[in-house]
Amino acid sequence: MVARLIDEDPEGAYAYSRIALRLASRVAAVREAAGFAAYASQKYSEALAEFRAARRMTGNVDLWPVMADCERGMGRPEKALDMAGAPDVQKLDKAGQVEMRLVAAGARRDMGQLDAAIVTLQSPELASHSVQPWTARLRYAYADALLAAGREDEAREWFAKAVESDKDGSTDASDRLAELDGVEFVDALVEDESEPHADSEAEAQPEPVREAAAAIQAEVDDIDDIDDIDDIDEVDEVDNEDLDDAEDERDERDERDDERAEEGDKEGGDKGDDEDASRG
């Protein structure tokens, strides 16, 4: 449940994780999931505590980069940089080392060291032409750092490279690139969400109301001449009367059904009393 909710509803995932902790706090996977739920909810102190617990239970170093990022979230970028230089980083796989580089660059930016952040991201992984799961995020972070440093032309180049490698839309690189190019997208097909669609509104209505609405729409569609516009007030009056009649019909039908049900119950009760009397 935590894994399903963590992207769409971080607070909901966090609430479920607290329940799981009460039931199975000695299970490493539960502590790790609780850590990610707290991390997604920006509760970095709690997340760090859970990650540390999971790491103690398993001895696994995979959580080292996200633990360092928790330090950043708690306003301690210096501690994150210390962790980036720790021996545990050498035990990480390639994806973990790239993640650690991203965290370290972020810590440099937190400290106002933009040039150092750019240098931190410069690596064989950044220069590689092969596309890996981390490629889009690494290129995006590099482009964003360049843009923050005022190197707009280079930033545009790397945002474009990030778009090329971002197959699953994990970044908004395409939007950032369009913004740099002065392109503004307008979706002409998007309808005003504040107004319900006529078809869906009709489907939600009871059958008599739908029939009246269809008859009214047919009557309005028959207005072919501009002179007929003068009759629209009359059409509106008829519309309202038809809708009222349809709703009255629905109410009357419901009342009849209720009466039949009551009569059926009463007849069943009388029949049972007669049978009891005959047996007596």
C-alpha beads as a LAMMPS data file, in Angstrom:
LAMMPS data file: protein, C-alpha beads

280 atoms
279 bonds

1 atom types
1 bond types

-500.0 500.0 xlo xhi
-500.0 500.0 ylo yhi
-500.0 500.0 zlo zhi

Masses

1 110.0

Atoms # bond

1 1 1 0.000 0.000 0.000
2 1 1 2.844 2.417 0.844
3 1 1 4.485 1.768 -2.534
4 1 1 1.197 2.390 -4.403
5 1 1 0.463 5.663 -2.624
6 1 1 3.907 7.198 -2.306
7 1 1 3.853 9.042 -5.660
8 1 1 0.211 10.139 -5.742
9 1 1 -0.532 10.561 -2.038
10 1 1 2.637 10.888 0.087
11 1 1 0.714 11.763 3.240
12 1 1 -1.510 8.723 2.799
13 1 1 1.571 6.542 2.304
14 1 1 3.099 8.041 5.433
15 1 1 -0.027 7.240 7.463
16 1 1 0.020 3.619 6.291
17 1 1 3.733 3.354 7.066
18 1 1 3.135 4.402 10.676
19 1 1 0.599 1.580 11.033
20 1 1 3.069 -0.887 9.507
21 1 1 5.747 0.256 11.944
22 1 1 3.512 -0.491 14.905
23 1 1 2.931 -4.008 13.585
24 1 1 6.397 -4.939 12.318
25 1 1 9.028 -2.472 13.470
26 1 1 11.748 -5.149 13.467
27 1 1 11.380 -5.889 9.751
28 1 1 14.013 -4.063 7.702
29 1 1 11.764 -3.706 4.633
30 1 1 9.100 -2.014 6.772
31 1 1 11.631 0.434 8.213
32 1 1 12.920 1.228 4.727
33 1 1 9.399 1.761 3.338
34 1 1 8.573 3.988 6.309
35 1 1 11.720 5.972 5.572
36 1 1 10.749 6.571 1.958
37 1 1 7.201 7.536 2.982
38 1 1 8.554 10.087 5.451
39 1 1 11.073 11.298 2.845
40 1 1 8.312 11.824 0.261
41 1 1 6.372 13.813 2.878
42 1 1 9.488 15.938 3.573
43 1 1 9.767 14.611 7.127
44 1 1 13.512 14.274 6.760
45 1 1 14.404 13.695 10.396
46 1 1 12.013 10.739 10.649
47 1 1 13.142 9.441 7.265
48 1 1 16.800 9.506 8.314
49 1 1 16.041 7.620 11.527
50 1 1 14.185 4.892 9.606
51 1 1 16.920 4.597 6.964
52 1 1 19.554 4.270 9.669
53 1 1 17.519 1.538 11.351
54 1 1 17.102 -0.357 8.073
55 1 1 20.818 -0.060 7.367
56 1 1 21.717 -1.399 10.810
57 1 1 19.443 -4.400 10.248
58 1 1 20.769 -5.295 6.800
59 1 1 24.249 -3.803 6.607
60 1 1 23.289 -2.582 3.118
61 1 1 24.850 0.672 1.861
62 1 1 22.256 1.326 -0.860
63 1 1 20.454 3.892 1.313
64 1 1 23.569 6.032 1.788
65 1 1 22.707 8.647 -0.914
66 1 1 19.125 9.174 0.298
67 1 1 20.404 9.415 3.874
68 1 1 22.760 12.174 2.726
69 1 1 19.876 13.913 0.985
70 1 1 17.936 13.824 4.263
71 1 1 20.823 15.764 5.798
72 1 1 20.341 18.345 3.046
73 1 1 16.631 18.469 3.754
74 1 1 17.382 19.140 7.418
75 1 1 19.543 22.121 6.454
76 1 1 22.896 20.377 6.899
77 1 1 24.568 20.381 3.444
78 1 1 28.017 20.152 5.019
79 1 1 27.093 16.796 6.558
80 1 1 25.815 15.617 3.172
81 1 1 29.185 16.509 1.633
82 1 1 31.004 14.604 4.371
83 1 1 28.888 11.553 3.547
84 1 1 29.676 11.989 -0.159
85 1 1 33.355 11.523 0.663
86 1 1 32.895 8.544 2.983
87 1 1 34.356 5.089 2.163
88 1 1 30.810 3.673 1.941
89 1 1 30.348 5.497 -1.363
90 1 1 32.888 3.170 -3.001
91 1 1 30.682 0.216 -2.073
92 1 1 27.739 1.616 -4.049
93 1 1 26.876 0.357 -7.508
94 1 1 27.036 2.733 -10.481
95 1 1 23.471 3.989 -9.981
96 1 1 24.148 4.679 -6.312
97 1 1 27.347 6.563 -7.094
98 1 1 25.545 8.753 -9.622
99 1 1 22.829 9.409 -7.047
100 1 1 25.480 10.369 -4.522
101 1 1 27.002 12.781 -7.051
102 1 1 23.598 14.409 -7.548
103 1 1 23.186 14.828 -3.784
104 1 1 26.669 16.304 -3.427
105 1 1 26.030 18.779 -6.250
106 1 1 22.769 19.766 -4.580
107 1 1 24.602 20.335 -1.313
108 1 1 27.104 22.576 -3.101
109 1 1 24.225 24.611 -4.519
110 1 1 22.643 24.839 -1.065
111 1 1 25.896 26.449 0.094
112 1 1 25.919 28.875 -2.844
113 1 1 28.820 27.109 -4.579
114 1 1 27.433 26.960 -8.110
115 1 1 30.746 26.458 -9.893
116 1 1 31.652 23.632 -7.525
117 1 1 28.246 22.040 -8.148
118 1 1 28.873 22.116 -11.903
119 1 1 32.287 20.519 -11.482
120 1 1 30.834 17.856 -9.188
121 1 1 28.400 16.769 -11.914
122 1 1 31.081 16.567 -14.605
123 1 1 31.856 12.876 -14.832
124 1 1 32.239 9.977 -17.280
125 1 1 28.564 9.160 -16.706
126 1 1 27.566 12.670 -17.831
127 1 1 29.758 12.514 -20.934
128 1 1 28.645 9.007 -21.901
129 1 1 26.454 8.625 -24.991
130 1 1 24.746 5.516 -23.624
131 1 1 21.384 6.047 -21.945
132 1 1 21.040 4.597 -18.460
133 1 1 18.209 4.964 -15.915
134 1 1 20.030 7.870 -14.288
135 1 1 21.097 9.666 -17.498
136 1 1 18.134 12.033 -17.828
137 1 1 18.302 13.193 -14.198
138 1 1 22.070 13.694 -14.350
139 1 1 21.872 15.749 -17.552
140 1 1 18.927 17.712 -16.172
141 1 1 20.782 18.575 -12.946
142 1 1 23.798 19.686 -14.970
143 1 1 21.659 21.882 -17.251
144 1 1 19.870 23.400 -14.265
145 1 1 23.172 24.235 -12.558
146 1 1 24.507 25.829 -15.763
147 1 1 21.367 27.941 -16.072
148 1 1 21.639 29.060 -12.441
149 1 1 25.219 30.124 -13.190
150 1 1 24.032 32.237 -16.137
151 1 1 25.430 29.928 -18.830
152 1 1 22.192 29.825 -20.820
153 1 1 23.501 28.489 -24.151
154 1 1 25.182 25.536 -22.483
155 1 1 22.113 24.965 -20.336
156 1 1 19.922 24.798 -23.422
157 1 1 22.230 22.204 -24.978
158 1 1 22.069 19.978 -21.905
159 1 1 18.333 20.366 -21.431
160 1 1 18.009 19.134 -25.026
161 1 1 20.222 16.146 -24.194
162 1 1 18.105 15.462 -21.121
163 1 1 14.978 15.424 -23.301
164 1 1 16.595 12.877 -25.630
165 1 1 17.288 10.495 -22.739
166 1 1 14.095 11.082 -20.747
167 1 1 11.972 8.314 -22.213
168 1 1 9.551 8.037 -19.302
169 1 1 9.082 11.741 -18.555
170 1 1 10.835 11.654 -15.187
171 1 1 11.897 15.310 -15.597
172 1 1 10.331 18.454 -17.020
173 1 1 13.302 18.987 -19.321
174 1 1 11.069 19.503 -22.364
175 1 1 9.207 22.309 -20.605
176 1 1 12.449 23.946 -19.493
177 1 1 13.821 23.741 -23.032
178 1 1 10.659 25.265 -24.482
179 1 1 10.830 28.045 -21.900
180 1 1 14.379 28.880 -22.959
181 1 1 13.267 28.918 -26.599
182 1 1 10.351 31.226 -25.788
183 1 1 7.783 28.625 -26.795
184 1 1 4.429 28.614 -25.030
185 1 1 2.101 25.657 -25.441
186 1 1 -1.667 26.123 -25.386
187 1 1 -3.900 23.060 -25.494
188 1 1 -6.897 24.147 -27.537
189 1 1 -8.662 20.831 -26.907
190 1 1 -8.906 21.228 -23.147
191 1 1 -12.443 22.102 -22.124
192 1 1 -13.368 24.254 -19.188
193 1 1 -13.382 21.774 -16.313
194 1 1 -15.667 24.014 -14.286
195 1 1 -18.513 23.269 -16.726
196 1 1 -19.672 19.640 -16.871
197 1 1 -19.774 18.090 -20.317
198 1 1 -23.250 17.984 -21.760
199 1 1 -23.083 14.254 -22.534
200 1 1 -21.873 13.243 -19.072
201 1 1 -24.423 15.514 -17.414
202 1 1 -27.220 13.922 -19.419
203 1 1 -26.056 10.422 -18.543
204 1 1 -26.246 11.298 -14.831
205 1 1 -29.929 12.222 -15.060
206 1 1 -32.876 9.823 -14.501
207 1 1 -34.506 8.447 -17.679
208 1 1 -37.558 10.804 -17.841
209 1 1 -35.306 13.821 -17.402
210 1 1 -32.974 12.587 -20.154
211 1 1 -35.937 12.115 -22.496
212 1 1 -37.235 15.618 -21.784
213 1 1 -33.762 17.096 -22.258
214 1 1 -33.394 15.302 -25.598
215 1 1 -36.768 16.600 -26.758
216 1 1 -35.851 20.127 -25.729
217 1 1 -32.492 19.918 -27.520
218 1 1 -34.252 18.713 -30.690
219 1 1 -36.630 21.651 -30.492
220 1 1 -33.772 24.136 -30.122
221 1 1 -31.858 22.500 -32.999
222 1 1 -34.872 23.154 -35.246
223 1 1 -34.385 26.929 -34.968
224 1 1 -33.075 27.583 -38.476
225 1 1 -34.252 31.129 -39.100
226 1 1 -32.997 34.218 -37.260
227 1 1 -36.613 35.292 -36.754
228 1 1 -37.130 32.237 -34.547
229 1 1 -34.735 33.742 -31.970
230 1 1 -37.628 35.854 -30.690
231 1 1 -39.298 32.656 -29.549
232 1 1 -36.426 31.539 -27.304
233 1 1 -38.067 32.898 -24.137
234 1 1 -41.065 30.706 -24.885
235 1 1 -38.787 27.727 -25.485
236 1 1 -37.138 28.330 -22.099
237 1 1 -40.514 28.288 -20.401
238 1 1 -41.416 25.032 -22.137
239 1 1 -38.026 23.599 -21.198
240 1 1 -38.539 24.279 -17.523
241 1 1 -42.071 22.885 -17.605
242 1 1 -40.910 19.701 -19.346
243 1 1 -38.113 19.180 -16.839
244 1 1 -40.483 19.780 -13.930
245 1 1 -42.944 17.293 -15.415
246 1 1 -40.191 14.708 -15.819
247 1 1 -39.078 15.122 -12.220
248 1 1 -42.696 14.910 -11.015
249 1 1 -43.139 11.707 -13.012
250 1 1 -40.046 10.234 -11.391
251 1 1 -41.297 11.169 -7.906
252 1 1 -44.743 9.711 -8.589
253 1 1 -43.201 6.487 -9.882
254 1 1 -41.092 6.191 -6.744
255 1 1 -44.154 6.754 -4.566
256 1 1 -46.109 4.056 -6.447
257 1 1 -43.266 1.604 -6.014
258 1 1 -43.157 2.347 -2.291
259 1 1 -46.910 1.844 -1.993
260 1 1 -46.755 -1.490 -3.841
261 1 1 -43.971 -2.654 -1.569
262 1 1 -45.964 -1.708 1.519
263 1 1 -49.091 -3.460 0.205
264 1 1 -47.061 -6.570 -0.555
265 1 1 -45.687 -6.627 2.960
266 1 1 -49.189 -6.156 4.396
267 1 1 -50.719 -8.926 2.268
268 1 1 -47.923 -11.261 3.236
269 1 1 -48.576 -10.537 6.882
270 1 1 -52.372 -11.060 6.578
271 1 1 -51.869 -14.327 4.733
272 1 1 -49.567 -15.556 7.451
273 1 1 -52.142 -14.649 10.126
274 1 1 -54.902 -16.573 8.229
275 1 1 -52.718 -19.655 7.971
276 1 1 -51.947 -19.523 11.678
277 1 1 -55.672 -19.231 12.434
278 1 1 -56.588 -22.209 10.239
279 1 1 -53.948 -24.388 11.888
280 1 1 -55.275 -23.384 15.287

Bonds

1 1 1 2
2 1 2 3
3 1 3 4
4 1 4 5
5 1 5 6
6 1 6 7
7 1 7 8
8 1 8 9
9 1 9 10
10 1 10 11
11 1 11 12
12 1 12 13
13 1 13 14
14 1 14 15
15 1 15 16
16 1 16 17
17 1 17 18
18 1 18 19
19 1 19 20
20 1 20 21
21 1 21 22
22 1 22 23
23 1 23 24
24 1 24 25
25 1 25 26
26 1 26 27
27 1 27 28
28 1 28 29
29 1 29 30
30 1 30 31
31 1 31 32
32 1 32 33
33 1 33 34
34 1 34 35
35 1 35 36
36 1 36 37
37 1 37 38
38 1 38 39
39 1 39 40
40 1 40 41
41 1 41 42
42 1 42 43
43 1 43 44
44 1 44 45
45 1 45 46
46 1 46 47
47 1 47 48
48 1 48 49
49 1 49 50
50 1 50 51
51 1 51 52
52 1 52 53
53 1 53 54
54 1 54 55
55 1 55 56
56 1 56 57
57 1 57 58
58 1 58 59
59 1 59 60
60 1 60 61
61 1 61 62
62 1 62 63
63 1 63 64
64 1 64 65
65 1 65 66
66 1 66 67
67 1 67 68
68 1 68 69
69 1 69 70
70 1 70 71
71 1 71 72
72 1 72 73
73 1 73 74
74 1 74 75
75 1 75 76
76 1 76 77
77 1 77 78
78 1 78 79
79 1 79 80
80 1 80 81
81 1 81 82
82 1 82 83
83 1 83 84
84 1 84 85
85 1 85 86
86 1 86 87
87 1 87 88
88 1 88 89
89 1 89 90
90 1 90 91
91 1 91 92
92 1 92 93
93 1 93 94
94 1 94 95
95 1 95 96
96 1 96 97
97 1 97 98
98 1 98 99
99 1 99 100
100 1 100 101
101 1 101 102
102 1 102 103
103 1 103 104
104 1 104 105
105 1 105 106
106 1 106 107
107 1 107 108
108 1 108 109
109 1 109 110
110 1 110 111
111 1 111 112
112 1 112 113
113 1 113 114
114 1 114 115
115 1 115 116
116 1 116 117
117 1 117 118
118 1 118 119
119 1 119 120
120 1 120 121
121 1 121 122
122 1 122 123
123 1 123 124
124 1 124 125
125 1 125 126
126 1 126 127
127 1 127 128
128 1 128 129
129 1 129 130
130 1 130 131
131 1 131 132
132 1 132 133
133 1 133 134
134 1 134 135
135 1 135 136
136 1 136 137
137 1 137 138
138 1 138 139
139 1 139 140
140 1 140 141
141 1 141 142
142 1 142 143
143 1 143 144
144 1 144 145
145 1 145 146
146 1 146 147
147 1 147 148
148 1 148 149
149 1 149 150
150 1 150 151
151 1 151 152
152 1 152 153
153 1 153 154
154 1 154 155
155 1 155 156
156 1 156 157
157 1 157 158
158 1 158 159
159 1 159 160
160 1 160 161
161 1 161 162
162 1 162 163
163 1 163 164
164 1 164 165
165 1 165 166
166 1 166 167
167 1 167 168
168 1 168 169
169 1 169 170
170 1 170 171
171 1 171 172
172 1 172 173
173 1 173 174
174 1 174 175
175 1 175 176
176 1 176 177
177 1 177 178
178 1 178 179
179 1 179 180
180 1 180 181
181 1 181 182
182 1 182 183
183 1 183 184
184 1 184 185
185 1 185 186
186 1 186 187
187 1 187 188
188 1 188 189
189 1 189 190
190 1 190 191
191 1 191 192
192 1 192 193
193 1 193 194
194 1 194 195
195 1 195 196
196 1 196 197
197 1 197 198
198 1 198 199
199 1 199 200
200 1 200 201
201 1 201 202
202 1 202 203
203 1 203 204
204 1 204 205
205 1 205 206
206 1 206 207
207 1 207 208
208 1 208 209
209 1 209 210
210 1 210 211
211 1 211 212
212 1 212 213
213 1 213 214
214 1 214 215
215 1 215 216
216 1 216 217
217 1 217 218
218 1 218 219
219 1 219 220
220 1 220 221
221 1 221 222
222 1 222 223
223 1 223 224
224 1 224 225
225 1 225 226
226 1 226 227
227 1 227 228
228 1 228 229
229 1 229 230
230 1 230 231
231 1 231 232
232 1 232 233
233 1 233 234
234 1 234 235
235 1 235 236
236 1 236 237
237 1 237 238
238 1 238 239
239 1 239 240
240 1 240 241
241 1 241 242
242 1 242 243
243 1 243 244
244 1 244 245
245 1 245 246
246 1 246 247
247 1 247 248
248 1 248 249
249 1 249 250
250 1 250 251
251 1 251 252
252 1 252 253
253 1 253 254
254 1 254 255
255 1 255 256
256 1 256 257
257 1 257 258
258 1 258 259
259 1 259 260
260 1 260 261
261 1 261 262
262 1 262 263
263 1 263 264
264 1 264 265
265 1 265 266
266 1 266 267
267 1 267 268
268 1 268 269
269 1 269 270
270 1 270 271
271 1 271 272
272 1 272 273
273 1 273 274
274 1 274 275
275 1 275 276
276 1 276 277
277 1 277 278
278 1 278 279
279 1 279 280
